[in-house]
Amino acid sequence: MKKPAGIVYALEEIPPPLVTAGNAVQHVALISINFVYPLLIFRAAGMPTGSVAGSLAIGLIVLGVASLLHATRWIGSGFLCPATYTAAYLSPSLLAVKAGGLPLLFGMTLFAGFAEAAFSRLLNRLRPYFPTEISGLVILLIGISAGIAGLRLLLDASADAVAPAEWLVSCITLGSMIAFNVWGRGLVRMLCALEGLIIGYAISAATGLLGQQHIAGIEGVPWIALPSFQHDHWSFDVTLVIPFMVACLAVAMKAVGTITVCQRMVDADWVRPDMRSATRGVFTDGISTMVAGAAGAVGTNTSTPSVGLASATGVASRRVAYAIGALFIVLGLAPKLAMLLAIMPRAVMVAALLFTIAFIIVNGLQIISSRLLDARRTLVIGFSILAGVAVEAFPSIAAEAHPSVAPLIGSSLVFATLVGLVLNLLFRIGSRRRARLTIEPDRIDVEAIEKFMVTQGAAWGARRDVIDRASFNLVQSIETITGSAVTRGALEVEASFDEFSVDVRVTYDGAPLELPEKRPTSEEILASEEGERRLAGFMLRRFADRVSASERSGRATVLFHFDH
């Protein structure tokens, strides 16, 4: 992998201990924002405060183990991609708690993790039905939904009125993070989120948002304690299979998208998702959710905001991921430290969330725009975004829905992902994966040839760079064939696509095109037109991933293969 300009410490590099520890702290502080989801679920189950604290401690240890697994290359994706709790499981989990209490919640969470791990084994075969732009869509919707959720903590009609001090704390916290990131250098930029959080806590204490009651809460818990196991059995309900399966599918797509962002972030030469890494990441995501269900926690997922933070700071080292996992486990065994995160003022929480969400939204847009989009795919993306935004803007849609479909539209991420997948399947009907073009040797229109490739690439959802290379080879091969007078009659062009590759085949009556593996010498090139044709054939070979030329019964064929 080629190190991008914006990355200070790449995946395999070892940052100084202070940088590693500081980044681990700010990642953990950012991820702790998502503890609002298990808090809501446990409170809906009527758990007493002491039991909630114990379950959250177990949840911290689960996240630590999951983050360590994600960082390893033998089972996880191998990137700085820690685990977190996710809104995708919120609605199904609340249904489980209402229907059967904690045993049903943990049993269905265990089932969802198993389903995701099993789905990861089929991920590569099902890739045509889960294209890259859908992964980008999921990342974009994660950013939009998380940003709106953060703003609702302050601005929703049911939220407590925002005090002037909270506006001050939010503005100073967010402003300091932005300033350190944009104008800071070195360590200041790499720890921008942590520095902003420290400033936020300090201003909160100075303005009274953190009072004596918060300090007393920290003093009332021990430094070290083992979390208590809260349940002794699990249950299962077939009526909740669909809601948890949809949530499982959404988090799997989010994991693919998040790992794709990781791949793109650390490699300046990135051109396509590495499905082996993504498959391991989704498998680990499922295993982590199984561990959560078995231990007494809720479903986990990869932390997209954390990846956005790594992109913002330029620190993407795997060593930071190991430090994050270790710190989570320490927090699970040290109630005082965990309580410090638990009392984070909402003004500080919202500011930190909005800072990272900005990078997530842009990453989602970049993944979507890496594909050529025709009318069908534009409608898939456009309608899916509208569906997700509608659920966020009009919560009454889910509240007034029939109980059988309420779990599907209760989450903007789940609903928009479902809309995108259904529309993608629908619009595949009538979408040709193979196209042909006839070219007359005396009437070669380069613009028409390039338009043919771009139009087909958009219909297929192919990557721009692959179609550009295929267009170049097609035009150059036709000009070389016709210019050398080795052809008789029209040339037949066939282009095909199968999500994994683009193949361009040129067939004509005449001698086969020579595609030498070794570049001809300058003397050979200058000596004759044959040397020029050999140079053209050599360049055509260089631009494709595989090439071949053959001849049968006077009919010649040249094939260019491009990995997608």
C-alpha positions in Angstrom: 0.0 0.0 0.0 1.1 3.5 -0.8 0.9 5.9 2.1 -1.5 8.8 1.3 -0.3 12.4 1.9 -2.9 13.0 4.7 -1.8 9.9 6.8 0.8 10.6 9.4 1.1 7.0 10.7 0.1 4.3 8.3 -1.3 0.9 9.1 2.0 -0.9 9.9 3.8 2.1 11.4 4.4 2.4 15.1 3.5 5.8 16.6 5.2 7.1 19.8 3.6 5.9 23.0 2.0 9.3 23.7 0.4 9.4 20.3 -0.8 5.9 20.6 -2.3 6.4 24.1 -3.8 9.8 23.3 -5.5 8.5 20.2 -6.8 5.5 22.0 -8.4 7.7 24.6 -10.1 10.0 22.1 -11.4 7.0 20.1 -12.8 5.4 23.3 -14.3 8.8 24.3 -15.9 9.1 20.9 -17.2 5.5 20.8 -18.7 5.9 24.3 -21.3 8.3 22.8 -23.0 5.2 21.4 -23.6 3.8 24.9 -26.8 5.8 24.7 -28.3 2.8 22.7 -27.7 0.1 25.4 -28.8 2.6 28.0 -32.1 3.1 26.3 -32.6 -0.6 25.9 -31.7 -1.5 29.5 -33.9 1.3 30.9 -36.8 0.1 28.7 -36.3 -3.4 30.3 -36.8 -1.8 33.7 -33.3 -2.7 35.0 -32.3 -1.1 38.3 -29.4 1.4 38.2 -26.9 -1.0 39.7 -27.7 -3.7 37.1 -27.5 -1.1 34.3 -24.0 -0.2 35.5 -23.0 -3.8 35.6 -24.3 -4.4 32.0 -22.5 -1.4 30.7 -19.2 -2.7 32.3 -19.7 -6.0 30.5 -20.4 -4.0 27.4 -17.1 -2.2 27.7 -15.2 -5.5 27.9 -17.2 -6.9 24.9 -16.1 -3.9 22.9 -12.5 -4.4 24.0 -12.5 -8.0 22.8 -14.3 -7.1 19.6 -11.9 -4.2 18.8 -8.9 -6.5 19.3 -10.4 -9.1 17.0 -11.1 -6.6 14.3 -7.4 -5.4 14.4 -6.0 -8.9 13.8 -5.4 -10.0 10.2 -6.0 -13.7 10.9 -9.7 -13.3 11.8 -10.6 -9.6 11.5 -10.1 -7.0 8.8 -6.7 -6.0 10.1 -7.5 -2.2 10.2 -7.9 0.4 12.8 -11.7 -0.3 12.9 -12.9 -0.7 16.5 -16.3 -1.9 17.6 -19.2 0.1 18.9 -22.9 -0.2 19.6 -25.2 0.7 16.8 -28.6 2.2 16.2 -29.4 -0.5 13.7 -30.2 -3.0 16.6 -32.1 -0.4 18.7 -35.6 -0.9 17.3 -35.5 -4.8 17.2 -33.9 -4.9 20.6 -36.7 -2.7 22.1 -39.3 -5.1 20.5 -37.5 -8.1 22.1 -37.4 -6.4 25.5 -41.1 -5.6 25.3 -42.0 -9.2 24.1 -39.8 -11.3 26.4 -37.5 -9.2 28.5 -33.7 -9.5 28.8 -33.6 -13.3 28.0 -35.3 -12.7 24.6 -33.1 -9.6 24.0 -29.9 -11.6 24.5 -31.1 -14.7 22.7 -32.1 -12.7 19.6 -28.8 -10.8 19.7 -27.0 -14.1 19.8 -29.1 -15.2 16.7 -28.3 -12.0 14.8 -24.6 -12.4 15.4 -24.7 -16.0 14.1 -26.7 -14.8 11.0 -24.2 -12.1 10.2 -21.2 -14.5 10.6 -22.9 -17.0 8.3 -23.8 -14.2 5.8 -20.1 -13.2 5.6 -19.3 -16.6 4.1 -21.6 -15.8 1.2 -20.6 -12.2 0.8 -18.4 -12.6 -2.3 -21.0 -14.7 -4.1 -23.7 -12.2 -3.3 -21.5 -9.2 -4.3 -23.6 -8.4 -7.5 -26.6 -7.8 -5.2 -24.7 -5.6 -2.8 -22.7 -3.3 -5.0 -20.2 -0.7 -3.8 -22.5 2.2 -4.2 -24.9 0.6 -1.7 -22.1 0.3 0.8 -21.4 4.0 0.2 -25.1 4.7 0.7 -25.0 3.0 4.1 -22.0 5.0 5.2 -23.7 8.2 4.1 -26.9 7.3 5.9 -24.9 6.5 9.0 -23.5 10.0 9.0 -26.9 11.6 8.3 -28.8 9.6 10.9 -26.1 9.9 13.6 -25.8 13.7 13.0 -29.5 14.1 13.3 -29.6 11.9 16.4 -26.9 14.1 18.0 -28.7 17.3 17.2 -31.9 15.9 18.7 -30.2 15.5 22.0 -30.2 19.4 22.1 -33.0 20.5 19.8 -35.7 17.9 19.9 -39.0 19.0 21.4 -38.9 16.3 24.0 -35.3 17.2 25.1 -34.5 19.4 28.0 -34.3 23.1 27.2 -30.8 24.1 26.1 -29.2 26.4 28.6 -26.9 29.3 27.4 -24.0 27.5 29.0 -24.6 24.4 26.9 -24.5 26.5 23.7 -21.3 28.0 24.9 -19.7 24.6 25.7 -20.9 23.1 22.3 -19.5 26.0 20.3 -16.1 26.1 22.1 -15.7 22.3 22.0 -16.5 21.9 18.3 -14.6 25.1 17.4 -11.5 23.9 19.2 -11.6 20.5 17.5 -11.9 22.1 14.1 -9.1 24.6 14.9 -6.7 21.9 16.1 -7.5 19.8 13.0 -7.3 22.5 10.4 -4.5 24.7 11.7 -2.7 22.3 14.1 0.5 20.5 13.3 2.0 17.3 14.5 0.7 16.0 17.9 -1.8 18.9 18.2 -3.6 17.8 15.0 -3.4 14.1 15.8 -5.0 14.6 19.2 -7.5 17.2 18.1 -10.6 15.4 19.3 -9.1 14.5 22.7 -8.0 18.1 23.2 -11.4 19.3 22.3 -13.0 16.9 24.8 -10.7 18.1 27.6 -11.6 21.7 26.8 -15.2 20.7 26.8 -15.0 19.0 30.2 -13.1 22.0 31.6 -15.6 24.6 30.3 -18.5 22.4 31.5 -17.0 22.3 35.0 -16.5 26.1 34.9 -20.0 26.8 33.8 -21.7 24.4 36.2 -22.7 21.7 33.7 -20.5 19.3 35.7 -21.4 19.8 39.3 -20.8 18.2 42.7 -23.3 15.5 42.1 -21.3 14.2 39.2 -18.1 14.2 41.2 -19.9 12.4 44.0 -21.1 9.7 41.5 -17.5 9.1 40.6 -16.3 8.9 44.2 -19.1 6.5 45.1 -17.8 3.6 42.9 -14.6 1.5 43.4 -11.5 1.8 41.4 -11.4 -1.9 40.4 -14.3 -4.3 40.3 -15.4 -7.3 38.2 -18.7 -6.7 36.4 -21.6 -9.0 37.6 -23.3 -11.4 35.1 -26.9 -10.3 34.8 -28.8 -13.3 33.4 -28.7 -17.0 33.3 -30.8 -18.0 30.3 -31.7 -17.0 26.7 -34.9 -17.3 24.7 -35.9 -17.1 21.0 -39.0 -15.8 19.2 -39.6 -16.6 15.5 -41.7 -13.4 15.0 -38.6 -11.3 15.7 -36.4 -13.1 13.1 -37.2 -10.6 10.2 -36.5 -7.4 12.2 -33.2 -8.8 13.5 -32.3 -10.2 10.1 -32.8 -6.8 8.5 -30.7 -5.1 11.2 -28.1 -7.8 10.7 -28.0 -7.1 6.9 -27.7 -3.4 7.5 -24.8 -3.7 9.9 -23.1 -6.2 7.6 -23.4 -3.6 4.7 -22.2 -0.9 7.1 -19.2 -3.1 8.1 -18.3 -3.6 4.4 -18.6 0.2 3.8 -16.5 1.0 6.9 -13.8 -1.4 6.0 -13.8 0.0 2.4 -13.2 3.4 3.9 -10.3 2.0 5.9 -8.8 0.5 2.8 -9.2 3.7 0.9 -7.9 5.8 3.7 -4.5 4.0 4.1 -3.7 3.3 0.4 -3.2 6.2 -2.0 -3.4 3.7 -4.9 -6.7 2.2 -3.8 -8.9 1.3 -6.7 -11.3 -1.4 -5.5 -12.6 -3.0 -2.2 -10.6 -6.0 -1.0 -13.4 -8.5 -0.4 -11.1 -10.8 1.6 -10.5 -8.2 4.2 -14.2 -7.1 4.1 -15.4 -10.7 4.5 -13.2 -11.2 7.6 -14.4 -8.0 9.0 -18.1 -8.9 8.6 -17.4 -12.4 10.1 -15.7 -10.8 13.1 -18.6 -8.3 13.4 -21.0 -11.3 13.7 -18.7 -13.1 16.2 -18.6 -9.9 18.3 -22.4 -9.7 18.4 -22.6 -13.4 19.4 -20.2 -12.7 22.2 -22.3 -9.7 23.2 -25.5 -11.8 23.3 -23.8 -14.5 25.3 -22.3 -12.1 27.8 -25.4 -9.9 28.3 -24.8 -7.0 26.0 -26.5 -5.7 22.8 -25.4 -6.0 19.2 -22.1 -4.4 18.1 -20.8 -3.1 14.8 -17.8 -1.4 13.3 -17.4 2.2 14.4 -17.7 4.5 11.4 -17.1 7.7 13.4 -13.9 6.2 14.8 -12.7 5.6 11.2 -13.6 9.2 10.4 -11.5 10.3 13.4 -8.6 8.3 12.1 -8.9 10.0 8.8 -9.1 13.4 10.5 -6.1 12.9 12.7 -4.0 11.0 10.1 -3.2 8.2 12.6 -4.3 4.9 11.2 -1.8 2.6 12.9 -3.0 -0.9 14.0 -1.2 -0.3 17.2 -3.8 2.3 18.1 -6.5 -0.4 17.6 -4.7 -2.7 20.1 -4.5 0.2 22.6 -8.3 0.9 22.1 -9.2 -2.7 22.9 -7.0 -2.8 26.0 -8.4 0.5 27.2 -12.0 -0.7 26.8 -11.2 -3.8 28.9 -9.5 -1.7 31.6 -12.5 0.6 31.7 -14.8 -2.4 32.1 -12.8 -3.4 35.2 -12.4 0.2 36.5 -15.8 1.7 37.3 -14.4 5.1 38.2 -12.9 5.6 34.7 -16.1 4.3 33.1 -18.2 6.7 35.1 -16.0 9.6 33.9 -17.2 8.8 30.4 -20.8 8.2 31.5 -21.1 11.8 32.9 -20.0 13.4 29.6 -22.3 16.5 29.2 -24.6 16.3 26.2 -23.1 19.6 24.9 -19.7 18.0 24.7 -21.1 14.7 23.3 -23.0 16.4 20.4 -19.9 18.5 19.5 -17.7 15.5 19.3 -20.3 13.6 17.3 -20.8 16.3 14.7 -17.0 16.7 14.2 -16.5 13.1 13.2 -19.8 12.9 11.2 -18.6 15.5 8.7 -15.8 13.1 7.6 -18.1 10.1 7.5 -20.6 11.9 5.2 -17.9 12.9 2.8 -16.4 9.3 2.8 -19.8 7.9 1.9 -20.2 10.4 -1.0 -16.7 9.5 -2.3 -17.5 5.8 -2.3 -20.8 6.4 -4.2 -19.1 8.7 -6.7 -16.4 6.2 -7.4 -18.9 4.3 -9.5 -20.4 5.5 -12.8 -24.2 5.9 -12.2 -26.9 5.7 -14.9 -30.6 6.5 -14.4 -31.3 3.2 -12.6 -28.6 3.5 -10.1 -29.2 7.2 -9.6 -32.8 6.3 -8.7 -31.7 3.6 -6.3 -29.4 6.0 -4.4 -31.8 9.0 -4.6 -34.9 7.2 -3.4 -32.9 5.4 -0.6 -31.6 8.7 0.7 -35.1 10.1 0.6 -36.5 7.1 2.5 -33.9 7.4 5.2 -34.3 11.2 5.6 -38.1 10.8 5.7 -37.9 8.4 8.6 -35.6 10.9 10.4 -37.7 13.9 9.6 -41.1 12.4 10.3 -40.9 9.9 13.2 -44.7 9.6 13.0 -44.2 7.3 10.0 -42.8 4.5 12.3 -45.1 5.4 15.2 -48.2 5.0 13.1 -47.1 2.0 11.1 -48.6 -1.5 11.6 -46.7 -3.5 14.3 -45.6 -6.1 11.7 -43.6 -3.5 9.7 -42.7 -1.0 12.4 -39.3 -2.7 13.1 -38.5 -2.2 9.4 -39.1 1.5 9.2 -38.3 2.4 12.8 -34.6 3.0 11.9 -33.6 5.2 8.9 -30.6 3.0 8.4 -32.6 -0.2 8.2 -35.4 1.3 6.1 -33.1 3.0 3.6 -30.8 0.0 3.3 -33.9 -2.2 2.6 -35.2 0.3 0.0 -31.8 0.4 -1.7 -31.4 -3.4 -1.9 -35.0 -3.9 -3.2 -34.6 -1.2 -5.8 -31.2 -2.6 -6.8 -32.8 -6.0 -7.4 -35.8 -4.5 -9.3 -33.7 -2.4 -11.6 -31.5 -5.3 -12.5 -34.4 -6.6 -14.6 -33.7 -5.7 -18.2 -30.2 -4.4 -17.4 -27.9 -5.9 -20.0 -24.5 -7.1 -18.8 -23.2 -7.5 -22.4 -23.2 -4.9 -25.2 -22.0 -4.9 -28.8 -20.9 -2.3 -31.3 -20.0 -2.5 -35.0 -17.2 -0.3 -36.3 -16.5 0.4 -40.0 -12.7 0.8 -40.7 -13.2 3.8 -42.8 -15.6 5.6 -40.4 -14.0 5.4 -36.9 -15.6 7.8 -34.5 -13.5 8.0 -31.3 -16.1 10.0 -29.4 -18.8 7.5 -30.3 -16.6 4.6 -29.0 -15.8 6.4 -25.8 -19.5 7.3 -25.3 -20.4 3.6 -25.8 -18.0 2.5 -23.0 -19.1 5.3 -20.6 -22.8 4.6 -21.2 -22.4 0.9 -20.6 -20.2 1.5 -17.6 -22.8 3.7 -16.0 -25.5 1.1 -16.7 -23.4 -1.6 -15.1 -22.2 0.6 -12.2 -18.6 0.0 -13.1 -15.7 2.0 -11.7 -14.7 5.2 -13.6 -11.0 4.3 -13.7 -11.7 0.8 -15.1 -13.9 2.2 -17.9 -11.3 4.9 -18.7 -8.7 2.2 -19.1 -11.0 0.0 -21.2 -12.0 2.9 -23.4 -8.3 3.8 -24.0 -7.4 0.2 -25.0 -10.4 -0.1 -27.2 -9.7 3.0 -29.2 -6.0 2.4 -29.4 -6.5 -1.3 -30.5 -9.0 -0.3 -33.2 -6.7 2.4 -34.5 -3.7 0.0 -34.5 -5.7 -2.7 -36.3 -7.2 -0.5 -39.0 -3.9 1.5 -39.4 -1.9 -1.6 -40.1 -4.2 -2.8 -42.9 -4.5 -6.3 -41.3 -8.3 -6.2 -41.2 -10.9 -6.7 -43.9 -14.4 -5.4 -43.3 -16.1 -4.2 -40.1 -14.9 -4.8 -36.6 -17.2 -6.3 -34.0 -16.8 -5.0 -30.4 -18.3 -6.8 -27.4 -18.1 -5.5 -23.9 -19.2 -7.4 -20.8 -19.4 -7.0 -17.0 -19.9 -9.3 -14.1 -19.1 -7.1 -11.0 -15.7 -8.7 -10.8 -14.3 -7.7 -14.2 -14.8 -5.8 -17.4 -13.9 -7.7 -20.7 -13.6 -6.0 -24.1 -13.4 -8.2 -27.1 -12.6 -7.0 -30.7 -13.2 -9.5 -33.5 -12.4 -8.9 -37.2 -11.4 -10.7 -40.4 -7.6 -10.5 -40.7 -4.3 -11.2 -39.0 -4.1 -11.2 -35.2 -2.8 -8.2 -33.4 0.7 -8.6 -32.0 0.9 -7.9 -28.2 4.6 -8.3 -27.2 5.5 -8.7 -23.5 8.8 -6.8 -24.1 9.0 -3.2 -25.3 10.6 -2.9 -28.7 13.9 -1.0 -28.9 14.1 2.6 -30.1 15.9 1.4 -33.2 13.1 -1.0 -34.0 10.4 1.7 -33.5 12.2 4.1 -35.8 13.1 1.5 -38.4 9.6 0.6 -39.6 5.9 0.8 -39.1 6.0 -2.7 -37.7 8.1 -1.4 -34.8 5.5 1.2 -34.1 2.7 -1.4 -34.1 4.7 -3.5 -31.7 5.1 -0.6 -29.4 1.3 0.0 -29.6 0.7 -3.6 -28.8 3.1 -3.5 -25.8 1.3 -0.4 -24.4 -2.1 -2.1 -24.8 -0.8 -5.0 -22.8 0.4 -2.6 -20.1 -3.0 -0.9 -19.7 -5.0 -4.2 -19.2 -4.8 -6.7 -16.4 -4.8 -9.6 -19.0 -4.7 -9.6 -22.8 -4.8 -12.3 -25.5 -4.9 -12.4 -29.2 -5.9 -15.4 -31.4 -6.9 -16.3 -34.9 -9.2 -19.0 -36.2 -10.3 -19.6 -39.8 -9.2 -16.1 -40.8 -11.2 -14.5 -38.0 -8.9 -12.7 -35.4 -9.9 -11.8 -31.8 -8.2 -9.6 -29.3 -9.4 -9.7 -25.7 -8.7 -7.2 -22.9 -9.6 -8.2 -19.3 -9.8 -5.6 -16.5 -10.2 -6.6 -12.9 -13.0 -4.7 -11.2 
